């Protein structure tokens, strides 16, 4: 059975008022009935029945008898709405013609200005996730992503699509803020996605260096910029610059979120102050290589950690910073720090270890070995006081 409520609402879209639509649907359903019966079947107030019938009669949708009691009959839909349908068709045709003329005028204007129109599309918050999934699946060779906690939450819901494109050997790069290192959402991202950490973050997804999806983390709404060569190229340039200086996260994968963020913080401190602290101490001829004080001054306390824990932290940091490692020889009790980079990159880390060993009662002697082709090596020789 046809839902009369649906019919009523649909008629309102044809320009009928609510009462007019209710009355017409009742008449179509019941045939010729009196005005009193119409009030009953259409649920119209009795005072509104006759004015409503007169309006329908003027619109040529009903016939009202001159007899008493007043009887009313609906005109068949195919006759009643034929003129309305044609009127709507004519309006649509007129609108299409108008749009075509406006488009032509716009194109001529752009040509005269020497510019080309580029479009972007708004995406509602409810549709952003589905749109993101579609754009990931449609990618052909690369996806570059900058995401904060909001954006990472969206990616968490796109695991199947990411796995699908990774199986096609697409390159997927992801930049995250330090607050998301080793978070639950971070751990859902497939291992093949290359992840780095930076504090310069927005929710921006670039597909194949041309299509760009940007998401507002305050309201969840998105905007798609398609075929935007200038924007796509610019966003990729920005991404590449940040990526080059961002911190790798592979060596942090097995750590807890707290441990990983501590390593990240230590790296930032050493990058900013470490080598400068060492070199200034050497230049002043008053060596003060107490790197533990430098870390404590910036909110990191390693005194409570064991030697093994400290070695693990420094080993992870060296892997990230210079593809280096820390090796502890249990037999000789010596520690070797290796770095693929020269120019003293490993020295601040060596002095952190040396400081920890001295705090634990060991005597140390540090030997630096540099090789322009193979990087550098620092040997810490340990003996008991």
N, C-alpha and C positions, 0 to 999 in steps of 0.2 A: 504493500500500500504506500502511495506517495506521501511523504511527510509534508503536512500542510504548513507547518512552521517554516520549513525550508522554502516552500513556494512563496510564502508571504514575504520573507526576507529578500528573495530573488526579485519579486515584483517591485520592491522598494528601489532596487537598482534601476528600474525602468522609469523612475520618477514619480511613482505612486506614494502617497503618504501611508503610514502604518494602517490607519483605519480603512483607507481605500483598498489596500492590498488584502486586508482581512475580509472585507466585504466581498470582493471579487472572488476570492478563493472559496468562500462559503457558497456563493451563488453557483459557481462552476460545479461544486460538489453536490448541491441539493436541487438544482434545477430552479423552476419558477416557484418562489415562496413569497409570503407576505413580509412587509417591513418588520412586523413584530417577530416573526420567525427568524428573520435575518439577524436581528439583535441577539437572539438566543444562540444561533449557530456560529456567529462570527465573534461573539464575546464583545460586541460594541455597546457602549452606553446608549440607552434608548434615545437620549437627547441628541446623539450624534448620528443616528441612522439616516434620517431624512437628508441632512446637509451633505452627508457622505455620498448618498445615492445621487443627489443632484450633481455633485462634482464628477462622479463616474459617468453620468449621462452626458455631461458636457464633453467628456473625453471620449465619448462614443464607445463605452465599454459595457453599458447596461441599458435595458429598456424598462421604463417605469410606466405602469398602466395608469389610466385616468380614473379608474373605477375605485370603489371603496369595498373592502380595504385595499390599500395600495399593494399591487403585486409587482414584483421585479424579476427580471430575467437577465442573465449574463449573456453578452454577445460572445459567440464562439471565439476561442483564442486566436485561431488562424485568421479570422476577420478583424478581431479587435486590435491585434498588435502588428498587423502587416504594415500599416503606415508608420508606426513607431520604429519598427525594424529598419525600414527604408530610410527613415530620418536619421537613425543612428549610423547606418552605412554611409550616408551622404556626409555626416559629420566626420567620420573616420577618414573618408577619402579627402575631404577638405583639409584635415589635419596633416595627412601624409603629404599633400601638395605643399602646404605651408612649410613643413619640416624640410622638404626637398629644396624649396626656394631659399630657406634660411641657411641650409648647409652649403648651397651654391654660393650664396653671398659671403659666408664665412671663409670658404676656400679661396675665393677671389681676394678677400681681404688679407689672408695669410700670405698669398703669393705676392701681393703688393708690398708686404712687410718683410718678405724673405724669410719667413718662419714656418715651422712645421708643427702641427698639433700633436701632442702626446697625451694620452688619457690615463687616468688612474681610477680604480674602482673601490668603493667602500665595501667593507665586509663586516657584517654585524658580529657581535661577540659570540653569538650562538653558532655562527657558521665558520669562524676562523679555523677551528680544529679540522673540520672536514676539508676546507680549502687547502690547509697546510698539507694534509695527507695526499690530496690530489696533486699538488705541485711537487711534492717529493717523488711520488710515483712517476710523474711525467718528466723528471730530469734526465738529461742525456749524458752529461759528463762530469758535472761538479755541483756541489752545494756548499756554500760558505755561510756559516751561521754565527751571529753574535746573539747571546741570550742571557737574560737575568733569570731570577728564580721563576718568574711567570713563564718566560719562553721555554725554560727547561722543563717546566710542568707540561707544556704543550708537546714537546719532543718526547716526553715519557709516554704519551699516548700514541706516538707514531712509530713505535718499535718495529712493528711488522713491515711498514713501508721503508724504514731505514735498512732493515735486513735485506729487503728485496732489491734495493738499488745497490747495496754493497755487494750482493752476489753478482751484479753486473759490472763490478769493478769501478763503480763511480768513486771519485774522491770526495769524502765528506769531512769538512773541518769545522770544529766547534770552539768558539771562544766563550768562556764563562767567567764570572766574578769569583774571587777567592772564597767567598762565603759558601759557594756550592761545591767546593772540592770534596769528593768522597761522601757527598750527601746521598740519601736514598735514591733521589731522582737521578743523580750522576751515575749511580751504579746500574741503572736500567739501560743506559746508552750502550749499544753494541761496541765490543772491543775494537772493531775495525775503524770506528770513527776516531779521527785524530783530535785530541782535546788539549787545549792550552788555556792558561789562566791570565786574565788581565782585568784591571779595574776600570778600563774604558769600555763600557758595555751599553748596548741598546738591543731591542728585540728586532733584529733585521735578518731576513733570510734571502740569500741571493742564489738563484737557480740558473746554471749555465751562463753566468756572467751577464744575463740580460733581464730576466724577470726578478722583481724585488717584492717581497712581502714584508711590510712593517706592522708591528703590533704594539698598541698602547697598553702598558702594564697597569694603568689606572682603571681603565674601563673594558679592556679586552678587545676593543674594536681593532680592525685591521684595514690596511689599504694596499692594493696591488698595483704596482707600476709595471706595465707590460710593454715590451718593445722599446724600452727607454734606454737607449745606448749610453747617453751621457750619465744618467743616474747609475746605471748598472756598472759602468766602467769606474765611476767615482767611488761607489761603495766597495768595489773590489780592491781599489787602490788603498782606501782607508783600512779595509780588512787586512790586506797584505802587510801594511806598515805596522799595525798592532800585532799581527801574528808573529812577525819577525822578532819582536821584543818581548813576546809573551812567554810565560813559564810552562814548560812541558809537565805533564802529569803522570806519565807512565810509571815512574818509579814510586809514585804515591798510592798506586791502586790498591795495595794490600793493607794500607794503614787505615786507622779510624779517622773520622772527620776531624777530631781534635788534633790528632797527631799530624795529619796532612797539613792542616792550617798553621800549625806551629812551624813546620818545615818551611812553608811558604813565607811566613813572617820573618824567619831567620834569613832566608835568601834575600828578601827585600832589604833587610838591615845591612847585610854584608855587601850587597850590590851598591848600596848608597854610601856606606861609611867604611866598610872593612878595609879595602885596599888603601884608601886614603889614610886611614888610621895607621896602618903598618908603615906606609911610605913616609908619613910625617914623623913618625917615631924614629925611623932610620935617619932621616935628614937632620933631625934635631940632635942626633948623637946621644939622646937620652932614651934608650929603648924602653917603651912601655907597651908590650904586646899583649896586655891582659884583655883579650877579646871577650872574656866572660863579663867584665865590667861594662863593656860596650853593649853587650846583649841585655844585661840587667837594666841598664839605663833606658833601654827601649822595650822593656816589659817581658823579657825572656830570661828565665832562670833555669840553668842546666845543672845546678849543684846537687839536686836530689836524684839525678839520673845516674844509672850505672854506666860503666865504660862501654859495654855492648850497645846500650840504647843510644849513646852519643855517637858511636861509630855508625850505627844504622841511620841516624839523622843526617850525618855528614855525607855518608855514602849516597843517600837519596839526593841530597843537594848537589853533589858533584856530578851525578848522572844527568841531572836537569841542566846544570849550568855549563858544563864543559865536557860532557861525555866521559867523566872521570870516575874513579873508584877509590875506596879505602880498603887496603888489605892488612889484616892483623896476623902476624906470624906467631902462633902460640908457643913455638919452641924458643925462638930468640926474643920474644916479647917486643919485637919491633913493629912499627906501623909505617906502611908506605902509602902515600897519597899521590895519585897520578891524575894528570889533567891533559886533555888533548890540546888545550890552549896554553900559550906562553904568557909572558908579561906579568907573572906573579899572581895569576888567578887563584892558584891553590894555597897561597901563603896564609890568607885570613883563616881558612879552614884548618890549616895545620896548627896555627896558633890557638884556635879554639880547643883542639885536641890536647895540645901541650898544656894549656891552662888547666884543663880538667884532670889530666894526669898528675900535675903538680899539686892540685888540691887534694888528690887522693894519696899523696905521700911518695910519689915517684920522682926520680931525677930524670931529666930529659936532655937530649942534645939533638938539635935539628940541623939536617944537611939538605941544602937545596941543589937540585940538578936540573939545568935547563938544556933543551935541545931544540933548535929552531925548526927541525923537521918533524920531531916526534912529540912535541909538547913539553911538559915539565914534570918533575917528580920531586917529592919532598919525603925524606926519610927521617922518622922520629925514633931515635935510639933510647930505650927505656932501661933504667936500673933503679933498684930500691935504695932509698936513703939509709 
